Amino acid sequence: MTLKLRCVDYGFECKFMLDEEKSITQLEKLRDHFEEEHGIDYTIEAVTQMITNKGHSLESIKK
Ligand SMILES: [Zn+2]
């Protein structure tokens, strides 16, 4: 199952988007993007929370 993550959905004016297989790697890519492009060092837990707050179920990738 793929998950589409758009940076703009998380409050940035930014065209960055990830549309790929749902995985912890995908979350880490988004996290790295926030840090590298926007200078915000979120924890992976914070990013996970933001995505689940958008209504995406991430249960399948949680340990
Ligand atoms: Zn961005």
N, CA, C, O and the ligand as a Tripos MOL2 file, in Angstrom:
@<TRIPOS>MOLECULE
protein
  253   251    64     0     0
PROTEIN
NO_CHARGES

@<TRIPOS>ATOM
      1 N           0.8470   -1.1920    0.0000 N.3       1 MET1
      2 CA          0.0000    0.0000    0.0000 C.3       1 MET1
      3 C           0.8870    1.2490    0.0000 C.2       1 MET1
      4 O           1.8370    1.3620    0.7750 O.2       1 MET1
      5 N           0.5460    2.1750   -0.8910 N.am      2 THR2
      6 CA          1.3420    3.3930   -0.9540 C.3       2 THR2
      7 C           0.6810    4.4950   -0.1310 C.2       2 THR2
      8 O          -0.5200    4.4700    0.1380 O.2       2 THR2
      9 N           1.4910    5.4400    0.2500 N.am      3 LEU3
     10 CA          1.0250    6.5750    1.0280 C.3       3 LEU3
     11 C           1.5910    7.8390    0.3880 C.2       3 LEU3
     12 O           2.7850    7.9280    0.1000 O.2       3 LEU3
     13 N           0.7030    8.8200    0.1710 N.am      4 LYS4
     14 CA          1.1390   10.0760   -0.4220 C.3       4 LYS4
     15 C           1.3190   11.1040    0.6790 C.2       4 LYS4
     16 O           0.3730   11.4380    1.3910 O.2       4 LYS4
     17 N           2.5240   11.5970    0.8120 N.am      5 LEU5
     18 CA          2.8160   12.6110    1.8220 C.3       5 LEU5
     19 C           3.2600   13.8780    1.1160 C.2       5 LEU5
     20 O           4.2610   13.8810    0.4000 O.2       5 LEU5
     21 N           2.5260   14.9370    1.3170 N.am      6 ARG6
     22 CA          2.8810   16.2180    0.6900 C.3       6 ARG6
     23 C           3.3050   17.2010    1.7610 C.2       6 ARG6
     24 O           2.6190   17.3890    2.7650 O.2       6 ARG6
     25 N           4.4280   17.8120    1.5300 N.am      7 CYS7
     26 CA          4.9480   18.7820    2.5040 C.3       7 CYS7
     27 C           3.9250   19.8900    2.7640 C.2       7 CYS7
     28 O           3.7860   20.3560    3.8950 O.2       7 CYS7
     29 N           3.2260   20.3010    1.7370 N.am      8 VAL8
     30 CA          2.2700   21.3980    1.8770 C.3       8 VAL8
     31 C           1.1810   21.0740    2.9120 C.2       8 VAL8
     32 O           0.6290   21.9720    3.5460 O.2       8 VAL8
     33 N           0.8840   19.7780    3.0700 N.am      9 ASP9
     34 CA         -0.1260   19.3680    4.0540 C.3       9 ASP9
     35 C           0.3500   19.5670    5.4900 C.2       9 ASP9
     36 O          -0.4420   19.5080    6.4310 O.2       9 ASP9
     37 N           1.6410   19.8020    5.6470 N.am     10 TYR10
     38 CA          2.1990   19.9530    6.9880 C.3      10 TYR10
     39 C           2.6330   21.3930    7.2610 C.2      10 TYR10
     40 O           3.4660   21.6660    8.1250 O.2      10 TYR10
     41 N           2.0390   22.2930    6.4950 N.am     11 GLY11
     42 CA          2.1670   23.7070    6.8200 C.3      11 GLY11
     43 C           3.2860   24.4500    6.1060 C.2      11 GLY11
     44 O           3.6130   25.5800    6.4710 O.2      11 GLY11
     45 N           3.8770   23.8260    5.0920 N.am     12 PHE12
     46 CA          4.9560   24.5040    4.3790 C.3      12 PHE12
     47 C           4.5280   24.8390    2.9570 C.2      12 PHE12
     48 O           3.7720   24.0980    2.3290 O.2      12 PHE12
     49 N           5.0180   25.9580    2.4650 N.am     13 GLU13
     50 CA          4.7890   26.2930    1.0680 C.3      13 GLU13
     51 C           5.8810   25.6220    0.2570 C.2      13 GLU13
     52 O           6.9480   26.1900    0.0210 O.2      13 GLU13
     53 N           5.5940   24.4230   -0.1550 N.am     14 CYS14
     54 CA          6.6500   23.5620   -0.6690 C.3      14 CYS14
     55 C           6.0270   22.4890   -1.5420 C.2      14 CYS14
     56 O           4.9580   21.9700   -1.2200 O.2      14 CYS14
     57 N           6.6800   22.1520   -2.6380 N.am     15 LYS15
     58 CA          6.1120   21.1710   -3.5650 C.3      15 LYS15
     59 C           6.6200   19.7490   -3.3170 C.2      15 LYS15
     60 O           6.3040   18.8270   -4.0690 O.2      15 LYS15
     61 N           7.3990   19.5890   -2.2720 N.am     16 PHE16
     62 CA          7.9470   18.2640   -1.9820 C.3      16 PHE16
     63 C           6.8280   17.2550   -1.7170 C.2      16 PHE16
     64 O           5.8810   17.5270   -0.9800 O.2      16 PHE16
     65 N           6.9680   16.0870   -2.3380 N.am     17 MET17
     66 CA          5.9630   15.0430   -2.1500 C.3      17 MET17
     67 C           6.6170   13.6690   -2.2010 C.2      17 MET17
     68 O           7.5260   13.4220   -2.9930 O.2      17 MET17
     69 N           6.1360   12.7920   -1.3470 N.am     18 LEU18
     70 CA          6.5650   11.3980   -1.3740 C.3      18 LEU18
     71 C           5.3300   10.5660   -1.6680 C.2      18 LEU18
     72 O           4.3130   10.6720   -0.9840 O.2      18 LEU18
     73 N           5.4330    9.7450   -2.6880 N.am     19 ASP19
     74 CA          4.3210    8.8540   -3.0260 C.3      19 ASP19
     75 C           4.9180    7.4780   -3.2670 C.2      19 ASP19
     76 O           5.3230    7.1250   -4.3750 O.2      19 ASP19
     77 N           4.9550    6.7310   -2.1990 N.am     20 GLU20
     78 CA          5.6370    5.4400   -2.2970 C.3      20 GLU20
     79 C           5.0980    4.4710   -1.2620 C.2      20 GLU20
     80 O           4.1820    4.7800   -0.5000 O.2      20 GLU20
     81 N           5.6870    3.3080   -1.2600 N.am     21 GLU21
     82 CA          5.2810    2.2680   -0.3270 C.3      21 GLU21
     83 C           5.3810    2.7930    1.1040 C.2      21 GLU21
     84 O           6.3800    3.3840    1.5130 O.2      21 GLU21
     85 N           4.3040    2.5500    1.8430 N.am     22 LYS22
     86 CA          4.2740    2.9870    3.2340 C.3      22 LYS22
     87 C           5.3400    2.2340    4.0240 C.2      22 LYS22
     88 O           5.3260    1.0040    4.0760 O.2      22 LYS22
     89 N           6.2420    2.9560    4.6240 N.am     23 SER23
     90 CA          7.3030    2.3000    5.3920 C.3      23 SER23
     91 C           7.9480    3.3070    6.3290 C.2      23 SER23
     92 O           7.7540    4.5150    6.1910 O.2      23 SER23
     93 N           8.7020    2.8080    7.2650 N.am     24 ILE24
     94 CA          9.4090    3.6930    8.1790 C.3      24 ILE24
     95 C          10.4310    4.5260    7.4150 C.2      24 ILE24
     96 O          10.7250    5.6590    7.7960 O.2      24 ILE24
     97 N          10.9660    3.9690    6.3440 N.am     25 THR25
     98 CA         11.9250    4.7010    5.5070 C.3      25 THR25
     99 C          11.2720    5.9390    4.9060 C.2      25 THR25
    100 O          11.8940    6.9980    4.8200 O.2      25 THR25
    101 N          10.0260    5.8000    4.4940 N.am     26 GLN26
    102 CA          9.3100    6.9390    3.9250 C.3      26 GLN26
    103 C           9.1520    8.0420    4.9780 C.2      26 GLN26
    104 O           9.3410    9.2220    4.6810 O.2      26 GLN26
    105 N           8.8100    7.6550    6.1920 N.am     27 LEU27
    106 CA          8.6720    8.6510    7.2590 C.3      27 LEU27
    107 C          10.0070    9.3400    7.5350 C.2      27 LEU27
    108 O          10.0650   10.5430    7.7860 O.2      27 LEU27
    109 N          11.0620    8.5570    7.4820 N.am     28 GLU28
    110 CA         12.3840    9.1380    7.7290 C.3      28 GLU28
    111 C          12.7710   10.1110    6.6220 C.2      28 GLU28
    112 O          13.4200   11.1250    6.8810 O.2      28 GLU28
    113 N          12.3760    9.8070    5.3960 N.am     29 LYS29
    114 CA         12.6470   10.7210    4.2800 C.3      29 LYS29
    115 C          11.9270   12.0520    4.4900 C.2      29 LYS29
    116 O          12.4910   13.1170    4.2420 O.2      29 LYS29
    117 N          10.6850   11.9810    4.9470 N.am     30 LEU30
    118 CA          9.9360   13.2100    5.2050 C.3      30 LEU30
    119 C          10.5870   13.9850    6.3470 C.2      30 LEU30
    120 O          10.7270   15.2070    6.2860 O.2      30 LEU30
    121 N          10.9740   13.2660    7.3710 N.am     31 ARG31
    122 CA         11.6390   13.8900    8.5120 C.3      31 ARG31
    123 C          12.9240   14.5990    8.0620 C.2      31 ARG31
    124 O          13.1780   15.7410    8.4440 O.2      31 ARG31
    125 N          13.7180   13.9160    7.2560 N.am     32 ASP32
    126 CA         14.9650   14.4940    6.7520 C.3      32 ASP32
    127 C          14.6950   15.7220    5.8880 C.2      32 ASP32
    128 O          15.4450   16.6980    5.9240 O.2      32 ASP32
    129 N          13.6180   15.6590    5.1140 N.am     33 HIS33
    130 CA         13.2470   16.8000    4.2800 C.3      33 HIS33
    131 C          12.9150   18.0160    5.1450 C.2      33 HIS33
    132 O          13.3620   19.1260    4.8550 O.2      33 HIS33
    133 N          12.1370   17.8100    6.2000 N.am     34 PHE34
    134 CA         11.7990   18.9220    7.1030 C.3      34 PHE34
    135 C          13.0690   19.5490    7.6710 C.2      34 PHE34
    136 O          13.1690   20.7700    7.7880 O.2      34 PHE34
    137 N          14.0200   18.7220    8.0160 N.am     35 GLU35
    138 CA         15.2510   19.2300    8.6060 C.3      35 GLU35
    139 C          16.1110   19.9480    7.5720 C.2      35 GLU35
    140 O          16.5960   21.0530    7.8130 O.2      35 GLU35
    141 N          16.2940   19.3080    6.4170 N.am     36 GLU36
    142 CA         17.2110   19.8590    5.4120 C.3      36 GLU36
    143 C          16.6430   21.0920    4.7130 C.2      36 GLU36
    144 O          17.3670   22.0560    4.4650 O.2      36 GLU36
    145 N          15.3590   21.0630    4.3990 N.am     37 GLU37
    146 CA         14.7660   22.1590    3.6320 C.3      37 GLU37
    147 C          14.1730   23.2500    4.5110 C.2      37 GLU37
    148 O          14.1570   24.4230    4.1390 O.2      37 GLU37
    149 N          13.6880   22.8540    5.6760 N.am     38 HIS38
    150 CA         12.9570   23.8180    6.4980 C.3      38 HIS38
    151 C          13.6180   24.0830    7.8470 C.2      38 HIS38
    152 O          13.1440   24.9120    8.6240 O.2      38 HIS38
    153 N          14.6980   23.3880    8.1180 N.am     39 GLY39
    154 CA         15.4630   23.6430    9.3310 C.3      39 GLY39
    155 C          14.7550   23.2550   10.6100 C.2      39 GLY39
    156 O          15.0670   23.7710   11.6830 O.2      39 GLY39
    157 N          13.8050   22.3500   10.4980 N.am     40 ILE40
    158 CA         13.0620   21.9170   11.6830 C.3      40 ILE40
    159 C          13.4050   20.4640   11.9700 C.2      40 ILE40
    160 O          13.1880   19.5790   11.1410 O.2      40 ILE40
    161 N          13.9360   20.2410   13.1390 N.am     41 ASP41
    162 CA         14.4260   18.9190   13.4910 C.3      41 ASP41
    163 C          13.3720   18.1460   14.2800 C.2      41 ASP41
    164 O          13.4670   18.0040   15.4990 O.2      41 ASP41
    165 N          12.3700   17.6520   13.5610 N.am     42 TYR42
    166 CA         11.3370   16.8450   14.2080 C.3      42 TYR42
    167 C          11.9000   15.4770   14.5610 C.2      42 TYR42
    168 O          12.8050   14.9690   13.8990 O.2      42 TYR42
    169 N          11.3550   14.9000   15.6010 N.am     43 THR43
    170 CA         11.6650   13.4960   15.8790 C.3      43 THR43
    171 C          10.7930   12.6370   14.9740 C.2      43 THR43
    172 O           9.7700   13.0940   14.4630 O.2      43 THR43
    173 N          11.2000   11.4040   14.7830 N.am     44 ILE44
    174 CA         10.4040   10.5030   13.9590 C.3      44 ILE44
    175 C           9.0280   10.2800   14.6050 C.2      44 ILE44
    176 O           8.0350   10.0730   13.9080 O.2      44 ILE44
    177 N           8.9830   10.3240   15.9220 N.am     45 GLU45
    178 CA          7.7000   10.1830   16.6290 C.3      45 GLU45
    179 C           6.7880   11.3650   16.3190 C.2      45 GLU45
    180 O           5.5820   11.1920   16.1430 O.2      45 GLU45
    181 N           7.3600   12.5630   16.2530 N.am     46 ALA46
    182 CA          6.5590   13.7530   15.9510 C.3      46 ALA46
    183 C           6.0080   13.6790   14.5330 C.2      46 ALA46
    184 O           4.8490   14.0140   14.2860 O.2      46 ALA46
    185 N           6.8460   13.2400   13.6100 N.am     47 VAL47
    186 CA          6.4050   13.1100   12.2190 C.3      47 VAL47
    187 C           5.3000   12.0650   12.1100 C.2      47 VAL47
    188 O           4.3110   12.2590   11.4030 O.2      47 VAL47
    189 N           5.4830   10.9640   12.8160 N.am     48 THR48
    190 CA          4.4690    9.9090   12.8160 C.3      48 THR48
    191 C           3.1400   10.4520   13.3260 C.2      48 THR48
    192 O           2.0790   10.1680   12.7690 O.2      48 THR48
    193 N           3.2200   11.2420   14.4010 N.am     49 GLN49
    194 CA          2.0130   11.8310   14.9730 C.3      49 GLN49
    195 C           1.3330   12.7710   13.9760 C.2      49 GLN49
    196 O           0.1100   12.7630   13.8400 O.2      49 GLN49
    197 N           2.1330   13.5740   13.2870 N.am     50 MET50
    198 CA          1.5730   14.5130   12.3100 C.3      50 MET50
    199 C           0.8350   13.7720   11.1950 C.2      50 MET50
    200 O          -0.2220   14.2060   10.7390 O.2      50 MET50
    201 N           1.4020   12.6680   10.7750 N.am     51 ILE51
    202 CA          0.7950   11.9110    9.6810 C.3      51 ILE51
    203 C          -0.4820   11.2110   10.1410 C.2      51 ILE51
    204 O          -1.4790   11.1910    9.4210 O.2      51 ILE51
    205 N          -0.4460   10.6420   11.3350 N.am     52 THR52
    206 CA         -1.6530    9.9970   11.8420 C.3      52 THR52
    207 C          -2.7390   11.0300   12.1350 C.2      52 THR52
    208 O          -3.9270   10.7290   12.0180 O.2      52 THR52
    209 N          -2.3450   12.2380   12.5140 N.am     53 ASN53
    210 CA         -3.3250   13.3110   12.7150 C.3      53 ASN53
    211 C          -4.0490   13.6770   11.4300 C.2      53 ASN53
    212 O          -5.1590   14.2080   11.4640 O.2      53 ASN53
    213 N          -3.4140   13.3910   10.2900 N.am     54 LYS54
    214 CA         -4.0400   13.6420    8.9940 C.3      54 LYS54
    215 C          -4.9960   12.5160    8.6140 C.2      54 LYS54
    216 O          -5.6130   12.5470    7.5490 O.2      54 LYS54
    217 N          -5.1120   11.5460    9.4720 N.am     55 GLY55
    218 CA         -6.0580   10.4620    9.2300 C.3      55 GLY55
    219 C          -5.4600    9.2490    8.5510 C.2      55 GLY55
    220 O          -6.1780    8.3290    8.1590 O.2      55 GLY55
    221 N          -4.1380    9.2450    8.4110 N.am     56 HIS56
    222 CA         -3.4930    8.0830    7.8120 C.3      56 HIS56
    223 C          -3.1920    7.0550    8.8810 C.2      56 HIS56
    224 O          -2.6420    7.3740    9.9350 O.2      56 HIS56
    225 N          -3.5540    5.8330    8.6000 N.am     57 SER57
    226 CA         -3.2330    4.7750    9.5350 C.3      57 SER57
    227 C          -1.8130    4.2950    9.2970 C.2      57 SER57
    228 O          -1.4540    3.9390    8.1750 O.2      57 SER57
    229 N          -1.0180    4.2850   10.3330 N.am     58 LEU58
    230 CA          0.3650    3.8250   10.1890 C.3      58 LEU58
    231 C           0.5970    2.5670   11.0190 C.2      58 LEU58
    232 O           1.7370    2.1650   11.2550 O.2      58 LEU58
    233 N          -0.4840    1.9600   11.4520 N.am     59 GLU59
    234 CA         -0.3480    0.7730   12.3130 C.3      59 GLU59
    235 C           0.4760   -0.3300   11.6580 C.2      59 GLU59
    236 O           1.2310   -1.0440   12.3180 O.2      59 GLU59
    237 N           0.3110   -0.4490   10.3470 N.am     60 SER60
    238 CA          0.9890   -1.5430    9.6540 C.3      60 SER60
    239 C           2.5080   -1.3960    9.6570 C.2      60 SER60
    240 O           3.2210   -2.3740    9.4340 O.2      60 SER60
    241 N           3.0070   -0.1960    9.9040 N.am     61 ILE61
    242 CA          4.4700   -0.0480    9.8950 C.3      61 ILE61
    243 C           5.0410    0.1650   11.2880 C.2      61 ILE61
    244 O           6.2540    0.2830   11.4580 O.2      61 ILE61
    245 N           4.1660    0.2140   12.2810 N.am     62 LYS62
    246 CA          4.6870    0.3530   13.6370 C.3      62 LYS62
    247 C           5.2360   -0.9820   14.1200 C.2      62 LYS62
    248 O           4.7510   -2.0500   13.7490 O.2      62 LYS62
    249 N           6.2560   -0.8890   14.9540 N.am     63 LYS63
    250 CA          6.8710   -2.1170   15.4470 C.3      63 LYS63
    251 C           6.0200   -2.7150   16.5520 C.2      63 LYS63
    252 O           6.3690   -3.7600   17.1030 O.2      63 LYS63
    253 ZN          9.1190   20.9660    2.2070 Zn       64 ZN64
@<TRIPOS>BOND
     1     1     2 1
     2     2     3 1
     3     3     4 2
     4     3     5 am
     5     5     6 1
     6     6     7 1
     7     7     8 2
     8     7     9 am
     9     9    10 1
    10    10    11 1
    11    11    12 2
    12    11    13 am
    13    13    14 1
    14    14    15 1
    15    15    16 2
    16    15    17 am
    17    17    18 1
    18    18    19 1
    19    19    20 2
    20    19    21 am
    21    21    22 1
    22    22    23 1
    23    23    24 2
    24    23    25 am
    25    25    26 1
    26    26    27 1
    27    27    28 2
    28    27    29 am
    29    29    30 1
    30    30    31 1
    31    31    32 2
    32    31    33 am
    33    33    34 1
    34    34    35 1
    35    35    36 2
    36    35    37 am
    37    37    38 1
    38    38    39 1
    39    39    40 2
    40    39    41 am
    41    41    42 1
    42    42    43 1
    43    43    44 2
    44    43    45 am
    45    45    46 1
    46    46    47 1
    47    47    48 2
    48    47    49 am
    49    49    50 1
    50    50    51 1
    51    51    52 2
    52    51    53 am
    53    53    54 1
    54    54    55 1
    55    55    56 2
    56    55    57 am
    57    57    58 1
    58    58    59 1
    59    59    60 2
    60    59    61 am
    61    61    62 1
    62    62    63 1
    63    63    64 2
    64    63    65 am
    65    65    66 1
    66    66    67 1
    67    67    68 2
    68    67    69 am
    69    69    70 1
    70    70    71 1
    71    71    72 2
    72    71    73 am
    73    73    74 1
    74    74    75 1
    75    75    76 2
    76    75    77 am
    77    77    78 1
    78    78    79 1
    79    79    80 2
    80    79    81 am
    81    81    82 1
    82    82    83 1
    83    83    84 2
    84    83    85 am
    85    85    86 1
    86    86    87 1
    87    87    88 2
    88    87    89 am
    89    89    90 1
    90    90    91 1
    91    91    92 2
    92    91    93 am
    93    93    94 1
    94    94    95 1
    95    95    96 2
    96    95    97 am
    97    97    98 1
    98    98    99 1
    99    99   100 2
   100    99   101 am
   101   101   102 1
   102   102   103 1
   103   103   104 2
   104   103   105 am
   105   105   106 1
   106   106   107 1
   107   107   108 2
   108   107   109 am
   109   109   110 1
   110   110   111 1
   111   111   112 2
   112   111   113 am
   113   113   114 1
   114   114   115 1
   115   115   116 2
   116   115   117 am
   117   117   118 1
   118   118   119 1
   119   119   120 2
   120   119   121 am
   121   121   122 1
   122   122   123 1
   123   123   124 2
   124   123   125 am
   125   125   126 1
   126   126   127 1
   127   127   128 2
   128   127   129 am
   129   129   130 1
   130   130   131 1
   131   131   132 2
   132   131   133 am
   133   133   134 1
   134   134   135 1
   135   135   136 2
   136   135   137 am
   137   137   138 1
   138   138   139 1
   139   139   140 2
   140   139   141 am
   141   141   142 1
   142   142   143 1
   143   143   144 2
   144   143   145 am
   145   145   146 1
   146   146   147 1
   147   147   148 2
   148   147   149 am
   149   149   150 1
   150   150   151 1
   151   151   152 2
   152   151   153 am
   153   153   154 1
   154   154   155 1
   155   155   156 2
   156   155   157 am
   157   157   158 1
   158   158   159 1
   159   159   160 2
   160   159   161 am
   161   161   162 1
   162   162   163 1
   163   163   164 2
   164   163   165 am
   165   165   166 1
   166   166   167 1
   167   167   168 2
   168   167   169 am
   169   169   170 1
   170   170   171 1
   171   171   172 2
   172   171   173 am
   173   173   174 1
   174   174   175 1
   175   175   176 2
   176   175   177 am
   177   177   178 1
   178   178   179 1
   179   179   180 2
   180   179   181 am
   181   181   182 1
   182   182   183 1
   183   183   184 2
   184   183   185 am
   185   185   186 1
   186   186   187 1
   187   187   188 2
   188   187   189 am
   189   189   190 1
   190   190   191 1
   191   191   192 2
   192   191   193 am
   193   193   194 1
   194   194   195 1
   195   195   196 2
   196   195   197 am
   197   197   198 1
   198   198   199 1
   199   199   200 2
   200   199   201 am
   201   201   202 1
   202   202   203 1
   203   203   204 2
   204   203   205 am
   205   205   206 1
   206   206   207 1
   207   207   208 2
   208   207   209 am
   209   209   210 1
   210   210   211 1
   211   211   212 2
   212   211   213 am
   213   213   214 1
   214   214   215 1
   215   215   216 2
   216   215   217 am
   217   217   218 1
   218   218   219 1
   219   219   220 2
   220   219   221 am
   221   221   222 1
   222   222   223 1
   223   223   224 2
   224   223   225 am
   225   225   226 1
   226   226   227 1
   227   227   228 2
   228   227   229 am
   229   229   230 1
   230   230   231 1
   231   231   232 2
   232   231   233 am
   233   233   234 1
   234   234   235 1
   235   235   236 2
   236   235   237 am
   237   237   238 1
   238   238   239 1
   239   239   240 2
   240   239   241 am
   241   241   242 1
   242   242   243 1
   243   243   244 2
   244   243   245 am
   245   245   246 1
   246   246   247 1
   247   247   248 2
   248   247   249 am
   249   249   250 1
   250   250   251 1
   251   251   252 2
@<TRIPOS>SUBSTRUCTURE
     1 MET1         2 RESIDUE 1 A MET
     2 THR2         6 RESIDUE 1 A THR
     3 LEU3        10 RESIDUE 1 A LEU
     4 LYS4        14 RESIDUE 1 A LYS
     5 LEU5        18 RESIDUE 1 A LEU
     6 ARG6        22 RESIDUE 1 A ARG
     7 CYS7        26 RESIDUE 1 A CYS
     8 VAL8        30 RESIDUE 1 A VAL
     9 ASP9        34 RESIDUE 1 A ASP
    10 TYR10       38 RESIDUE 1 A TYR
    11 GLY11       42 RESIDUE 1 A GLY
    12 PHE12       46 RESIDUE 1 A PHE
    13 GLU13       50 RESIDUE 1 A GLU
    14 CYS14       54 RESIDUE 1 A CYS
    15 LYS15       58 RESIDUE 1 A LYS
    16 PHE16       62 RESIDUE 1 A PHE
    17 MET17       66 RESIDUE 1 A MET
    18 LEU18       70 RESIDUE 1 A LEU
    19 ASP19       74 RESIDUE 1 A ASP
    20 GLU20       78 RESIDUE 1 A GLU
    21 GLU21       82 RESIDUE 1 A GLU
    22 LYS22       86 RESIDUE 1 A LYS
    23 SER23       90 RESIDUE 1 A SER
    24 ILE24       94 RESIDUE 1 A ILE
    25 THR25       98 RESIDUE 1 A THR
    26 GLN26      102 RESIDUE 1 A GLN
    27 LEU27      106 RESIDUE 1 A LEU
    28 GLU28      110 RESIDUE 1 A GLU
    29 LYS29      114 RESIDUE 1 A LYS
    30 LEU30      118 RESIDUE 1 A LEU
    31 ARG31      122 RESIDUE 1 A ARG
    32 ASP32      126 RESIDUE 1 A ASP
    33 HIS33      130 RESIDUE 1 A HIS
    34 PHE34      134 RESIDUE 1 A PHE
    35 GLU35      138 RESIDUE 1 A GLU
    36 GLU36      142 RESIDUE 1 A GLU
    37 GLU37      146 RESIDUE 1 A GLU
    38 HIS38      150 RESIDUE 1 A HIS
    39 GLY39      154 RESIDUE 1 A GLY
    40 ILE40      158 RESIDUE 1 A ILE
    41 ASP41      162 RESIDUE 1 A ASP
    42 TYR42      166 RESIDUE 1 A TYR
    43 THR43      170 RESIDUE 1 A THR
    44 ILE44      174 RESIDUE 1 A ILE
    45 GLU45      178 RESIDUE 1 A GLU
    46 ALA46      182 RESIDUE 1 A ALA
    47 VAL47      186 RESIDUE 1 A VAL
    48 THR48      190 RESIDUE 1 A THR
    49 GLN49      194 RESIDUE 1 A GLN
    50 MET50      198 RESIDUE 1 A MET
    51 ILE51      202 RESIDUE 1 A ILE
    52 THR52      206 RESIDUE 1 A THR
    53 ASN53      210 RESIDUE 1 A ASN
    54 LYS54      214 RESIDUE 1 A LYS
    55 GLY55      218 RESIDUE 1 A GLY
    56 HIS56      222 RESIDUE 1 A HIS
    57 SER57      226 RESIDUE 1 A SER
    58 LEU58      230 RESIDUE 1 A LEU
    59 GLU59      234 RESIDUE 1 A GLU
    60 SER60      238 RESIDUE 1 A SER
    61 ILE61      242 RESIDUE 1 A ILE
    62 LYS62      246 RESIDUE 1 A LYS
    63 LYS63      250 RESIDUE 1 A LYS
    64 ZN64       253 GROUP 0 **** ****
